[in-house]
């Protein structure tokens, strides 16, 4: 299992992949917005997105778990 974590404080701008989606390493799961910048949160490994802990509009802190891939 691999966790997808927020690299910075921000707001979830867009959810790109839903739980159950098959991902390759480097695939974008969601996009965070912080200080007018957009930063994709990506999967570190190939697998299935098993959970998503946030939704569009949620505020996240650096290091928060956004989802898991197995």
mmCIF file as Biopython writes it, N, C-alpha, C and O atoms, coordinates in Angstrom:
data_model
#
loop_
_atom_site.group_PDB
_atom_site.id
_atom_site.type_symbol
_atom_site.label_atom_id
_atom_site.label_alt_id
_atom_site.label_comp_id
_atom_site.label_asym_id
_atom_site.label_entity_id
_atom_site.label_seq_id
_atom_site.pdbx_PDB_ins_code
_atom_site.Cartn_x
_atom_site.Cartn_y
_atom_site.Cartn_z
_atom_site.occupancy
_atom_site.B_iso_or_equiv
_atom_site.auth_seq_id
_atom_site.auth_asym_id
_atom_site.pdbx_PDB_model_num
ATOM 1   N N  . UNK A ? 1  ? 0.845   -1.185 0.000   1.0 0.0 1  A 1 
ATOM 2   C CA . UNK A ? 1  ? 0.000   0.000  0.000   1.0 0.0 1  A 1 
ATOM 3   C C  . UNK A ? 1  ? 0.888   1.245  0.000   1.0 0.0 1  A 1 
ATOM 4   O O  . UNK A ? 1  ? 1.914   1.289  0.678   1.0 0.0 1  A 1 
ATOM 5   N N  . UNK A ? 2  ? 0.484   2.238  -0.759  1.0 0.0 2  A 1 
ATOM 6   C CA . UNK A ? 2  ? 1.196   3.516  -0.808  1.0 0.0 2  A 1 
ATOM 7   C C  . UNK A ? 2  ? 0.204   4.636  -0.526  1.0 0.0 2  A 1 
ATOM 8   O O  . UNK A ? 2  ? -0.910  4.640  -1.049  1.0 0.0 2  A 1 
ATOM 9   N N  . UNK A ? 3  ? 0.618   5.582  0.302   1.0 0.0 3  A 1 
ATOM 10  C CA . UNK A ? 3  ? -0.232  6.738  0.601   1.0 0.0 3  A 1 
ATOM 11  C C  . UNK A ? 3  ? 0.113   7.890  -0.324  1.0 0.0 3  A 1 
ATOM 12  O O  . UNK A ? 3  ? 1.280   8.119  -0.642  1.0 0.0 3  A 1 
ATOM 13  N N  . UNK A ? 4  ? -0.901  8.605  -0.747  1.0 0.0 4  A 1 
ATOM 14  C CA . UNK A ? 4  ? -0.715  9.839  -1.510  1.0 0.0 4  A 1 
ATOM 15  C C  . UNK A ? 4  ? -0.887  10.959 -0.502  1.0 0.0 4  A 1 
ATOM 16  O O  . UNK A ? 4  ? -1.934  11.063 0.137   1.0 0.0 4  A 1 
ATOM 17  N N  . UNK A ? 5  ? 0.135   11.802 -0.350  1.0 0.0 5  A 1 
ATOM 18  C CA . UNK A ? 5  ? 0.109   12.863 0.666   1.0 0.0 5  A 1 
ATOM 19  C C  . UNK A ? 5  ? 0.192   14.241 0.027   1.0 0.0 5  A 1 
ATOM 20  O O  . UNK A ? 5  ? 0.747   14.407 -1.059  1.0 0.0 5  A 1 
ATOM 21  N N  . UNK A ? 6  ? -0.366  15.218 0.713   1.0 0.0 6  A 1 
ATOM 22  C CA . UNK A ? 6  ? -0.311  16.608 0.249   1.0 0.0 6  A 1 
ATOM 23  C C  . UNK A ? 6  ? 1.114   17.134 0.408   1.0 0.0 6  A 1 
ATOM 24  O O  . UNK A ? 6  ? 1.721   16.994 1.470   1.0 0.0 6  A 1 
ATOM 25  N N  . UNK A ? 7  ? 1.636   17.736 -0.646  1.0 0.0 7  A 1 
ATOM 26  C CA . UNK A ? 7  ? 2.983   18.299 -0.590  1.0 0.0 7  A 1 
ATOM 27  C C  . UNK A ? 7  ? 2.991   19.715 -0.032  1.0 0.0 7  A 1 
ATOM 28  O O  . UNK A ? 7  ? 4.048   20.252 0.299   1.0 0.0 7  A 1 
ATOM 29  N N  . UNK A ? 8  ? 1.797   20.325 0.073   1.0 0.0 8  A 1 
ATOM 30  C CA . UNK A ? 8  ? 1.709   21.688 0.589   1.0 0.0 8  A 1 
ATOM 31  C C  . UNK A ? 8  ? 0.301   21.932 1.124   1.0 0.0 8  A 1 
ATOM 32  O O  . UNK A ? 8  ? -0.615  21.150 0.869   1.0 0.0 8  A 1 
ATOM 33  N N  . UNK A ? 9  ? 0.143   23.008 1.855   1.0 0.0 9  A 1 
ATOM 34  C CA . UNK A ? 9  ? -1.178  23.439 2.317   1.0 0.0 9  A 1 
ATOM 35  C C  . UNK A ? 9  ? -1.943  23.933 1.094   1.0 0.0 9  A 1 
ATOM 36  O O  . UNK A ? 9  ? -1.389  24.652 0.263   1.0 0.0 9  A 1 
ATOM 37  N N  . UNK A ? 10 ? -3.199  23.553 0.980   1.0 0.0 10 A 1 
ATOM 38  C CA . UNK A ? 10 ? -3.975  24.011 -0.163  1.0 0.0 10 A 1 
ATOM 39  C C  . UNK A ? 10 ? -5.406  23.537 -0.107  1.0 0.0 10 A 1 
ATOM 40  O O  . UNK A ? 10 ? -5.870  22.986 0.891   1.0 0.0 10 A 1 
ATOM 41  N N  . UNK A ? 11 ? -6.091  23.768 -1.214  1.0 0.0 11 A 1 
ATOM 42  C CA . UNK A ? 11 ? -7.490  23.380 -1.375  1.0 0.0 11 A 1 
ATOM 43  C C  . UNK A ? 11 ? -7.596  22.424 -2.552  1.0 0.0 11 A 1 
ATOM 44  O O  . UNK A ? 11 ? -6.952  22.623 -3.582  1.0 0.0 11 A 1 
ATOM 45  N N  . UNK A ? 12 ? -8.412  21.381 -2.397  1.0 0.0 12 A 1 
ATOM 46  C CA . UNK A ? 12 ? -8.618  20.435 -3.493  1.0 0.0 12 A 1 
ATOM 47  C C  . UNK A ? 12 ? -9.420  21.148 -4.580  1.0 0.0 12 A 1 
ATOM 48  O O  . UNK A ? 12 ? -10.585 21.494 -4.387  1.0 0.0 12 A 1 
ATOM 49  N N  . UNK A ? 13 ? -8.774  21.359 -5.718  1.0 0.0 13 A 1 
ATOM 50  C CA . UNK A ? 13 ? -9.387  22.071 -6.832  1.0 0.0 13 A 1 
ATOM 51  C C  . UNK A ? 13 ? -10.189 21.117 -7.715  1.0 0.0 13 A 1 
ATOM 52  O O  . UNK A ? 13 ? -11.279 21.453 -8.180  1.0 0.0 13 A 1 
ATOM 53  N N  . UNK A ? 14 ? -9.638  19.925 -7.940  1.0 0.0 14 A 1 
ATOM 54  C CA . UNK A ? 14 ? -10.287 18.962 -8.831  1.0 0.0 14 A 1 
ATOM 55  C C  . UNK A ? 14 ? -9.877  17.548 -8.441  1.0 0.0 14 A 1 
ATOM 56  O O  . UNK A ? 14 ? -8.706  17.290 -8.160  1.0 0.0 14 A 1 
ATOM 57  N N  . UNK A ? 15 ? -10.837 16.640 -8.424  1.0 0.0 15 A 1 
ATOM 58  C CA . UNK A ? 15 ? -10.563 15.214 -8.234  1.0 0.0 15 A 1 
ATOM 59  C C  . UNK A ? 15 ? -10.541 14.581 -9.617  1.0 0.0 15 A 1 
ATOM 60  O O  . UNK A ? 15 ? -11.518 14.651 -10.363 1.0 0.0 15 A 1 
ATOM 61  N N  . UNK A ? 16 ? -9.407  13.959 -9.950  1.0 0.0 16 A 1 
ATOM 62  C CA . UNK A ? 16 ? -9.220  13.393 -11.287 1.0 0.0 16 A 1 
ATOM 63  C C  . UNK A ? 16 ? -9.555  11.900 -11.311 1.0 0.0 16 A 1 
ATOM 64  O O  . UNK A ? 16 ? -10.120 11.413 -12.290 1.0 0.0 16 A 1 
ATOM 65  N N  . UNK A ? 17 ? -9.215  11.171 -10.245 1.0 0.0 17 A 1 
ATOM 66  C CA . UNK A ? 17 ? -9.446  9.722  -10.186 1.0 0.0 17 A 1 
ATOM 67  C C  . UNK A ? 17 ? -10.305 9.383  -8.977  1.0 0.0 17 A 1 
ATOM 68  O O  . UNK A ? 17 ? -10.123 9.940  -7.895  1.0 0.0 17 A 1 
ATOM 69  N N  . UNK A ? 18 ? -11.227 8.479  -9.170  1.0 0.0 18 A 1 
ATOM 70  C CA . UNK A ? 18 ? -12.123 8.028  -8.103  1.0 0.0 18 A 1 
ATOM 71  C C  . UNK A ? 18 ? -11.653 6.660  -7.591  1.0 0.0 18 A 1 
ATOM 72  O O  . UNK A ? 18 ? -10.962 5.942  -8.314  1.0 0.0 18 A 1 
ATOM 73  N N  . UNK A ? 19 ? -12.016 6.289  -6.359  1.0 0.0 19 A 1 
ATOM 74  C CA . UNK A ? 19 ? -11.661 4.960  -5.857  1.0 0.0 19 A 1 
ATOM 75  C C  . UNK A ? 19 ? -12.098 3.870  -6.837  1.0 0.0 19 A 1 
ATOM 76  O O  . UNK A ? 19 ? -13.182 3.920  -7.416  1.0 0.0 19 A 1 
ATOM 77  N N  . UNK A ? 20 ? -11.213 2.887  -6.998  1.0 0.0 20 A 1 
ATOM 78  C CA . UNK A ? 20 ? -11.454 1.810  -7.957  1.0 0.0 20 A 1 
ATOM 79  C C  . UNK A ? 20 ? -10.705 2.015  -9.260  1.0 0.0 20 A 1 
ATOM 80  O O  . UNK A ? 20 ? -10.573 1.085  -10.057 1.0 0.0 20 A 1 
ATOM 81  N N  . UNK A ? 21 ? -10.210 3.240  -9.485  1.0 0.0 21 A 1 
ATOM 82  C CA . UNK A ? 21 ? -9.484  3.536  -10.721 1.0 0.0 21 A 1 
ATOM 83  C C  . UNK A ? 21 ? -8.129  2.835  -10.731 1.0 0.0 21 A 1 
ATOM 84  O O  . UNK A ? 21 ? -7.463  2.740  -9.700  1.0 0.0 21 A 1 
ATOM 85  N N  . UNK A ? 22 ? -7.728  2.349  -11.897 1.0 0.0 22 A 1 
ATOM 86  C CA . UNK A ? 22 ? -6.410  1.750  -12.076 1.0 0.0 22 A 1 
ATOM 87  C C  . UNK A ? 22 ? -5.434  2.861  -12.440 1.0 0.0 22 A 1 
ATOM 88  O O  . UNK A ? 22 ? -5.672  3.637  -13.365 1.0 0.0 22 A 1 
ATOM 89  N N  . UNK A ? 23 ? -4.325  2.926  -11.693 1.0 0.0 23 A 1 
ATOM 90  C CA . UNK A ? 23 ? -3.350  3.994  -11.875 1.0 0.0 23 A 1 
ATOM 91  C C  . UNK A ? 23 ? -1.987  3.445  -12.257 1.0 0.0 23 A 1 
ATOM 92  O O  . UNK A ? 23 ? -1.619  2.339  -11.861 1.0 0.0 23 A 1 
ATOM 93  N N  . UNK A ? 24 ? -1.246  4.217  -13.020 1.0 0.0 24 A 1 
ATOM 94  C CA . UNK A ? 24 ? 0.167   3.970  -13.273 1.0 0.0 24 A 1 
ATOM 95  C C  . UNK A ? 24 ? 0.960   4.907  -12.376 1.0 0.0 24 A 1 
ATOM 96  O O  . UNK A ? 24 ? 0.429   5.920  -11.921 1.0 0.0 24 A 1 
ATOM 97  N N  . UNK A ? 25 ? 2.204   4.589  -12.118 1.0 0.0 25 A 1 
ATOM 98  C CA . UNK A ? 25 ? 3.058   5.486  -11.342 1.0 0.0 25 A 1 
ATOM 99  C C  . UNK A ? 25 ? 3.120   6.830  -12.058 1.0 0.0 25 A 1 
ATOM 100 O O  . UNK A ? 25 ? 3.374   6.888  -13.262 1.0 0.0 25 A 1 
ATOM 101 N N  . UNK A ? 26 ? 2.889   7.900  -11.321 1.0 0.0 26 A 1 
ATOM 102 C CA . UNK A ? 26 ? 2.934   9.238  -11.897 1.0 0.0 26 A 1 
ATOM 103 C C  . UNK A ? 26 ? 1.589   9.776  -12.360 1.0 0.0 26 A 1 
ATOM 104 O O  . UNK A ? 26 ? 1.492   10.943 -12.741 1.0 0.0 26 A 1 
ATOM 105 N N  . UNK A ? 27 ? 0.542   8.941  -12.333 1.0 0.0 27 A 1 
ATOM 106 C CA . UNK A ? 27 ? -0.791  9.412  -12.725 1.0 0.0 27 A 1 
ATOM 107 C C  . UNK A ? 27 ? -1.326  10.415 -11.702 1.0 0.0 27 A 1 
ATOM 108 O O  . UNK A ? 27 ? -1.136  10.247 -10.498 1.0 0.0 27 A 1 
ATOM 109 N N  . UNK A ? 28 ? -1.991  11.447 -12.190 1.0 0.0 28 A 1 
ATOM 110 C CA . UNK A ? 28 ? -2.588  12.465 -11.327 1.0 0.0 28 A 1 
ATOM 111 C C  . UNK A ? 28 ? -3.868  11.923 -10.710 1.0 0.0 28 A 1 
ATOM 112 O O  . UNK A ? 28 ? -4.733  11.385 -11.401 1.0 0.0 28 A 1 
ATOM 113 N N  . UNK A ? 29 ? -3.971  12.081 -9.368  1.0 0.0 29 A 1 
ATOM 114 C CA . UNK A ? 29 ? -5.167  11.647 -8.638  1.0 0.0 29 A 1 
ATOM 115 C C  . UNK A ? 29 ? -6.067  12.847 -8.378  1.0 0.0 29 A 1 
ATOM 116 O O  . UNK A ? 29 ? -7.288  12.764 -8.512  1.0 0.0 29 A 1 
ATOM 117 N N  . UNK A ? 30 ? -5.450  13.961 -8.006  1.0 0.0 30 A 1 
ATOM 118 C CA . UNK A ? 30 ? -6.213  15.194 -7.798  1.0 0.0 30 A 1 
ATOM 119 C C  . UNK A ? 30 ? -5.294  16.388 -7.957  1.0 0.0 30 A 1 
ATOM 120 O O  . UNK A ? 30 ? -4.075  16.244 -8.040  1.0 0.0 30 A 1 
ATOM 121 N N  . UNK A ? 31 ? -5.895  17.572 -7.998  1.0 0.0 31 A 1 
ATOM 122 C CA . UNK A ? 31 ? -5.128  18.801 -8.162  1.0 0.0 31 A 1 
ATOM 123 C C  . UNK A ? 31 ? -5.411  19.699 -6.974  1.0 0.0 31 A 1 
ATOM 124 O O  . UNK A ? 31 ? -6.561  19.970 -6.630  1.0 0.0 31 A 1 
ATOM 125 N N  . UNK A ? 32 ? -4.322  20.158 -6.353  1.0 0.0 32 A 1 
ATOM 126 C CA . UNK A ? 32 ? -4.414  21.099 -5.242  1.0 0.0 32 A 1 
ATOM 127 C C  . UNK A ? 32 ? -4.122  22.505 -5.738  1.0 0.0 32 A 1 
ATOM 128 O O  . UNK A ? 32 ? -3.350  22.696 -6.677  1.0 0.0 32 A 1 
ATOM 129 N N  . UNK A ? 33 ? -4.745  23.485 -5.099  1.0 0.0 33 A 1 
ATOM 130 C CA . UNK A ? 33 ? -4.473  24.888 -5.405  1.0 0.0 33 A 1 
ATOM 131 C C  . UNK A ? 33 ? -3.959  25.562 -4.143  1.0 0.0 33 A 1 
ATOM 132 O O  . UNK A ? 33 ? -4.539  25.426 -3.065  1.0 0.0 33 A 1 
ATOM 133 N N  . UNK A ? 34 ? -2.865  26.288 -4.297  1.0 0.0 34 A 1 
ATOM 134 C CA . UNK A ? 34 ? -2.299  27.041 -3.187  1.0 0.0 34 A 1 
ATOM 135 C C  . UNK A ? 34 ? -1.627  28.284 -3.746  1.0 0.0 34 A 1 
ATOM 136 O O  . UNK A ? 34 ? -0.792  28.194 -4.646  1.0 0.0 34 A 1 
ATOM 137 N N  . UNK A ? 35 ? -1.985  29.420 -3.223  1.0 0.0 35 A 1 
ATOM 138 C CA . UNK A ? 35 ? -1.400  30.696 -3.645  1.0 0.0 35 A 1 
ATOM 139 C C  . UNK A ? 35 ? -1.447  30.867 -5.168  1.0 0.0 35 A 1 
ATOM 140 O O  . UNK A ? 35 ? -0.462  31.272 -5.785  1.0 0.0 35 A 1 
ATOM 141 N N  . UNK A ? 36 ? -2.603  30.554 -5.763  1.0 0.0 36 A 1 
ATOM 142 C CA . UNK A ? 36 ? -2.846  30.692 -7.208  1.0 0.0 36 A 1 
ATOM 143 C C  . UNK A ? 36 ? -2.047  29.712 -8.054  1.0 0.0 36 A 1 
ATOM 144 O O  . UNK A ? 36 ? -2.036  29.829 -9.280  1.0 0.0 36 A 1 
ATOM 145 N N  . UNK A ? 37 ? -1.375  28.746 -7.427  1.0 0.0 37 A 1 
ATOM 146 C CA . UNK A ? 37 ? -0.638  27.716 -8.161  1.0 0.0 37 A 1 
ATOM 147 C C  . UNK A ? 37 ? -1.423  26.415 -8.094  1.0 0.0 37 A 1 
ATOM 148 O O  . UNK A ? 37 ? -2.100  26.145 -7.103  1.0 0.0 37 A 1 
ATOM 149 N N  . UNK A ? 38 ? -1.334  25.617 -9.139  1.0 0.0 38 A 1 
ATOM 150 C CA . UNK A ? 38 ? -1.963  24.307 -9.165  1.0 0.0 38 A 1 
ATOM 151 C C  . UNK A ? 38 ? -0.872  23.244 -9.101  1.0 0.0 38 A 1 
ATOM 152 O O  . UNK A ? 38 ? 0.105   23.292 -9.848  1.0 0.0 38 A 1 
ATOM 153 N N  . UNK A ? 39 ? -1.054  22.282 -8.193  1.0 0.0 39 A 1 
ATOM 154 C CA . UNK A ? 39 ? -0.073  21.214 -8.017  1.0 0.0 39 A 1 
ATOM 155 C C  . UNK A ? 39 ? -0.781  19.867 -8.060  1.0 0.0 39 A 1 
ATOM 156 O O  . UNK A ? 39 ? -1.662  19.607 -7.241  1.0 0.0 39 A 1 
ATOM 157 N N  . UNK A ? 40 ? -0.403  19.000 -9.010  1.0 0.0 40 A 1 
ATOM 158 C CA . UNK A ? 40 ? -1.035  17.688 -9.053  1.0 0.0 40 A 1 
ATOM 159 C C  . UNK A ? 40 ? -0.521  16.800 -7.917  1.0 0.0 40 A 1 
ATOM 160 O O  . UNK A ? 40 ? 0.667   16.823 -7.593  1.0 0.0 40 A 1 
ATOM 161 N N  . UNK A ? 41 ? -1.413  16.028 -7.322  1.0 0.0 41 A 1 
ATOM 162 C CA . UNK A ? 41 ? -1.037  14.983 -6.370  1.0 0.0 41 A 1 
ATOM 163 C C  . UNK A ? 41 ? -1.042  13.693 -7.182  1.0 0.0 41 A 1 
ATOM 164 O O  . UNK A ? 41 ? -2.068  13.327 -7.756  1.0 0.0 41 A 1 
ATOM 165 N N  . UNK A ? 42 ? 0.091   13.004 -7.233  1.0 0.0 42 A 1 
ATOM 166 C CA . UNK A ? 42 ? 0.245   11.854 -8.116  1.0 0.0 42 A 1 
ATOM 167 C C  . UNK A ? 42 ? 0.472   10.566 -7.341  1.0 0.0 42 A 1 
ATOM 168 O O  . UNK A ? 42 ? 0.894   10.579 -6.185  1.0 0.0 42 A 1 
ATOM 169 N N  . UNK A ? 43 ? 0.185   9.465  -7.999  1.0 0.0 43 A 1 
ATOM 170 C CA . UNK A ? 43 ? 0.429   8.149  -7.434  1.0 0.0 43 A 1 
ATOM 171 C C  . UNK A ? 43 ? 1.903   7.812  -7.583  1.0 0.0 43 A 1 
ATOM 172 O O  . UNK A ? 43 ? 2.481   7.977  -8.657  1.0 0.0 43 A 1 
ATOM 173 N N  . UNK A ? 44 ? 2.509   7.339  -6.502  1.0 0.0 44 A 1 
ATOM 174 C CA . UNK A ? 44 ? 3.923   6.977  -6.538  1.0 0.0 44 A 1 
ATOM 175 C C  . UNK A ? 44 ? 4.143   5.599  -7.149  1.0 0.0 44 A 1 
ATOM 176 O O  . UNK A ? 44 ? 5.257   5.267  -7.554  1.0 0.0 44 A 1 
ATOM 177 N N  . UNK A ? 45 ? 3.073   4.788  -7.217  1.0 0.0 45 A 1 
ATOM 178 C CA . UNK A ? 45 ? 3.222   3.451  -7.783  1.0 0.0 45 A 1 
ATOM 179 C C  . UNK A ? 45 ? 1.975   3.068  -8.572  1.0 0.0 45 A 1 
ATOM 180 O O  . UNK A ? 45 ? 0.920   3.688  -8.442  1.0 0.0 45 A 1 
ATOM 181 N N  . UNK A ? 46 ? 2.121   2.040  -9.384  1.0 0.0 46 A 1 
ATOM 182 C CA . UNK A ? 46 ? 0.983   1.519  -10.135 1.0 0.0 46 A 1 
ATOM 183 C C  . UNK A ? 46 ? 0.108   0.688  -9.205  1.0 0.0 46 A 1 
ATOM 184 O O  . UNK A ? 46 ? 0.598   0.052  -8.272  1.0 0.0 46 A 1 
ATOM 185 N N  . UNK A ? 47 ? -1.185  0.705  -9.472  1.0 0.0 47 A 1 
ATOM 186 C CA . UNK A ? 47 ? -2.111  -0.084 -8.671  1.0 0.0 47 A 1 
ATOM 187 C C  . UNK A ? 47 ? -3.519  0.461  -8.784  1.0 0.0 47 A 1 
ATOM 188 O O  . UNK A ? 47 ? -3.859  1.157  -9.740  1.0 0.0 47 A 1 
ATOM 189 N N  . UNK A ? 48 ? -4.333  0.133  -7.789  1.0 0.0 48 A 1 
ATOM 190 C CA . UNK A ? 48 ? -5.720  0.572  -7.743  1.0 0.0 48 A 1 
ATOM 191 C C  . UNK A ? 48 ? -5.891  1.596  -6.640  1.0 0.0 48 A 1 
ATOM 192 O O  . UNK A ? 48 ? -5.431  1.388  -5.518  1.0 0.0 48 A 1 
ATOM 193 N N  . UNK A ? 49 ? -6.549  2.698  -6.951  1.0 0.0 49 A 1 
ATOM 194 C CA . UNK A ? 49 ? -6.865  3.710  -5.949  1.0 0.0 49 A 1 
ATOM 195 C C  . UNK A ? 49 ? -7.934  3.110  -5.036  1.0 0.0 49 A 1 
ATOM 196 O O  . UNK A ? 49 ? -9.086  2.951  -5.439  1.0 0.0 49 A 1 
ATOM 197 N N  . UNK A ? 50 ? -7.542  2.777  -3.800  1.0 0.0 50 A 1 
ATOM 198 C CA . UNK A ? 50 ? -8.467  2.079  -2.902  1.0 0.0 50 A 1 
ATOM 199 C C  . UNK A ? 50 ? -9.262  3.017  -2.023  1.0 0.0 50 A 1 
ATOM 200 O O  . UNK A ? 50 ? -10.354 2.671  -1.570  1.0 0.0 50 A 1 
ATOM 201 N N  . UNK A ? 51 ? -8.723  4.214  -1.773  1.0 0.0 51 A 1 
ATOM 202 C CA . UNK A ? 51 ? -9.487  5.177  -0.973  1.0 0.0 51 A 1 
ATOM 203 C C  . UNK A ? 51 ? -9.092  6.595  -1.360  1.0 0.0 51 A 1 
ATOM 204 O O  . UNK A ? 51 ? -7.984  6.852  -1.831  1.0 0.0 51 A 1 
ATOM 205 N N  . UNK A ? 52 ? -10.022 7.491  -1.149  1.0 0.0 52 A 1 
ATOM 206 C CA . UNK A ? 52 ? -9.797  8.914  -1.373  1.0 0.0 52 A 1 
ATOM 207 C C  . UNK A ? 52 ? -10.352 9.621  -0.146  1.0 0.0 52 A 1 
ATOM 208 O O  . UNK A ? 52 ? -11.545 9.527  0.142   1.0 0.0 52 A 1 
ATOM 209 N N  . UNK A ? 53 ? -9.494  10.327 0.577   1.0 0.0 53 A 1 
ATOM 210 C CA . UNK A ? 53 ? -9.873  10.897 1.876   1.0 0.0 53 A 1 
ATOM 211 C C  . UNK A ? 53 ? -10.362 12.339 1.779   1.0 0.0 53 A 1 
ATOM 212 O O  . UNK A ? 53 ? -10.708 12.939 2.797   1.0 0.0 53 A 1 
ATOM 213 N N  . UNK A ? 54 ? -10.396 12.900 0.582   1.0 0.0 54 A 1 
ATOM 214 C CA . UNK A ? 54 ? -10.784 14.299 0.407   1.0 0.0 54 A 1 
ATOM 215 C C  . UNK A ? 54 ? -11.766 14.442 -0.746  1.0 0.0 54 A 1 
ATOM 216 O O  . UNK A ? 54 ? -11.935 13.526 -1.550  1.0 0.0 54 A 1 
ATOM 217 N N  . UNK A ? 55 ? -12.404 15.588 -0.816  1.0 0.0 55 A 1 
ATOM 218 C CA . UNK A ? 55 ? -13.327 15.913 -1.903  1.0 0.0 55 A 1 
ATOM 219 C C  . UNK A ? 55 ? -13.023 17.326 -2.390  1.0 0.0 55 A 1 
ATOM 220 O O  . UNK A ? 55 ? -12.311 18.078 -1.725  1.0 0.0 55 A 1 
ATOM 221 N N  . UNK A ? 56 ? -13.559 17.679 -3.538  1.0 0.0 56 A 1 
ATOM 222 C CA . UNK A ? 56 ? -13.374 19.011 -4.098  1.0 0.0 56 A 1 
ATOM 223 C C  . UNK A ? 56 ? -13.778 20.054 -3.063  1.0 0.0 56 A 1 
ATOM 224 O O  . UNK A ? 56 ? -14.840 19.958 -2.448  1.0 0.0 56 A 1 
ATOM 225 N N  . UNK A ? 57 ? -12.914 21.053 -2.882  1.0 0.0 57 A 1 
ATOM 226 C CA . UNK A ? 57 ? -13.191 22.136 -1.946  1.0 0.0 57 A 1 
ATOM 227 C C  . UNK A ? 57 ? -12.606 21.932 -0.565  1.0 0.0 57 A 1 
ATOM 228 O O  . UNK A ? 57 ? -12.550 22.873 0.226   1.0 0.0 57 A 1 
ATOM 229 N N  . UNK A ? 58 ? -12.160 20.698 -0.255  1.0 0.0 58 A 1 
ATOM 230 C CA . UNK A ? 58 ? -11.566 20.445 1.063   1.0 0.0 58 A 1 
ATOM 231 C C  . UNK A ? 58 ? -10.228 21.158 1.200   1.0 0.0 58 A 1 
ATOM 232 O O  . UNK A ? 58 ? -9.474  21.280 0.235   1.0 0.0 58 A 1 
ATOM 233 N N  . UNK A ? 59 ? -9.948  21.622 2.398   1.0 0.0 59 A 1 
ATOM 234 C CA . UNK A ? 59 ? -8.668  22.265 2.719   1.0 0.0 59 A 1 
ATOM 235 C C  . UNK A ? 59 ? -7.760  21.198 3.316   1.0 0.0 59 A 1 
ATOM 236 O O  . UNK A ? 59 ? -8.191  20.447 4.191   1.0 0.0 59 A 1 
ATOM 237 N N  . UNK A ? 60 ? -6.521  21.117 2.865   1.0 0.0 60 A 1 
ATOM 238 C CA . UNK A ? 60 ? -5.572  20.119 3.365   1.0 0.0 60 A 1 
ATOM 239 C C  . UNK A ? 60 ? -4.311  20.800 3.881   1.0 0.0 60 A 1 
ATOM 240 O O  . UNK A ? 60 ? -3.961  21.905 3.464   1.0 0.0 60 A 1 
ATOM 241 N N  . UNK A ? 61 ? -3.648  20.120 4.786   1.0 0.0 61 A 1 
ATOM 242 C CA . UNK A ? 61 ? -2.383  20.576 5.339   1.0 0.0 61 A 1 
ATOM 243 C C  . UNK A ? 61 ? -1.252  19.738 4.737   1.0 0.0 61 A 1 
ATOM 244 O O  . UNK A ? 61 ? -1.474  18.613 4.289   1.0 0.0 61 A 1 
ATOM 245 N N  . UNK A ? 62 ? -0.060  20.288 4.733   1.0 0.0 62 A 1 
ATOM 246 C CA . UNK A ? 62 ? 1.096   19.556 4.221   1.0 0.0 62 A 1 
ATOM 247 C C  . UNK A ? 62 ? 1.230   18.245 4.990   1.0 0.0 62 A 1 
ATOM 248 O O  . UNK A ? 62 ? 1.198   18.231 6.221   1.0 0.0 62 A 1 
ATOM 249 N N  . UNK A ? 63 ? 1.380   17.145 4.256   1.0 0.0 63 A 1 
ATOM 250 C CA . UNK A ? 63 ? 1.546   15.841 4.864   1.0 0.0 63 A 1 
ATOM 251 C C  . UNK A ? 63 ? 0.258   15.061 5.061   1.0 0.0 63 A 1 
ATOM 252 O O  . UNK A ? 63 ? 0.306   13.869 5.368   1.0 0.0 63 A 1 
ATOM 253 N N  . UNK A ? 64 ? -0.905  15.710 4.891   1.0 0.0 64 A 1 
ATOM 254 C CA . UNK A ? 64 ? -2.178  14.997 5.030   1.0 0.0 64 A 1 
ATOM 255 C C  . UNK A ? 64 ? -2.271  13.868 4.013   1.0 0.0 64 A 1 
ATOM 256 O O  . UNK A ? 64 ? -1.823  14.009 2.875   1.0 0.0 64 A 1 
ATOM 257 N N  . UNK A ? 65 ? -2.855  12.746 4.428   1.0 0.0 65 A 1 
ATOM 258 C CA . UNK A ? 65 ? -3.092  11.622 3.505   1.0 0.0 65 A 1 
ATOM 259 C C  . UNK A ? 65 ? -4.306  11.961 2.652   1.0 0.0 65 A 1 
ATOM 260 O O  . UNK A ? 65 ? -5.387  12.228 3.177   1.0 0.0 65 A 1 
ATOM 261 N N  . UNK A ? 66 ? -4.124  11.949 1.339   1.0 0.0 66 A 1 
ATOM 262 C CA . UNK A ? 66 ? -5.183  12.260 0.397   1.0 0.0 66 A 1 
ATOM 263 C C  . UNK A ? 66 ? -5.882  10.998 -0.107  1.0 0.0 66 A 1 
ATOM 264 O O  . UNK A ? 66 ? -7.074  11.022 -0.415  1.0 0.0 66 A 1 
ATOM 265 N N  . UNK A ? 67 ? -5.137  9.904  -0.188  1.0 0.0 67 A 1 
ATOM 266 C CA . UNK A ? 67 ? -5.691  8.654  -0.670  1.0 0.0 67 A 1 
ATOM 267 C C  . UNK A ? 67 ? -4.662  7.541  -0.561  1.0 0.0 67 A 1 
ATOM 268 O O  . UNK A ? 67 ? -3.516  7.778  -0.180  1.0 0.0 67 A 1 
ATOM 269 N N  . UNK A ? 68 ? -5.081  6.319  -0.901  1.0 0.0 68 A 1 
ATOM 270 C CA . UNK A ? 68 ? -4.169  5.174  -0.860  1.0 0.0 68 A 1 
ATOM 271 C C  . UNK A ? 68 ? -4.278  4.375  -2.153  1.0 0.0 68 A 1 
ATOM 272 O O  . UNK A ? 68 ? -5.331  4.303  -2.786  1.0 0.0 68 A 1 
ATOM 273 N N  . UNK A ? 69 ? -3.135  3.774  -2.520  1.0 0.0 69 A 1 
ATOM 274 C CA . UNK A ? 69 ? -3.052  2.942  -3.716  1.0 0.0 69 A 1 
ATOM 275 C C  . UNK A ? 69 ? -2.520  1.576  -3.300  1.0 0.0 69 A 1 
ATOM 276 O O  . UNK A ? 69 ? -1.536  1.485  -2.566  1.0 0.0 69 A 1 
ATOM 277 N N  . UNK A ? 70 ? -3.171  0.519  -3.769  1.0 0.0 70 A 1 
ATOM 278 C CA . UNK A ? 70 ? -2.677  -0.837 -3.502  1.0 0.0 70 A 1 
ATOM 279 C C  . UNK A ? 70 ? -2.407  -1.550 -4.801  1.0 0.0 70 A 1 
ATOM 280 O O  . UNK A ? 70 ? -1.984  -2.706 -4.795  1.0 0.0 70 A 1 
#
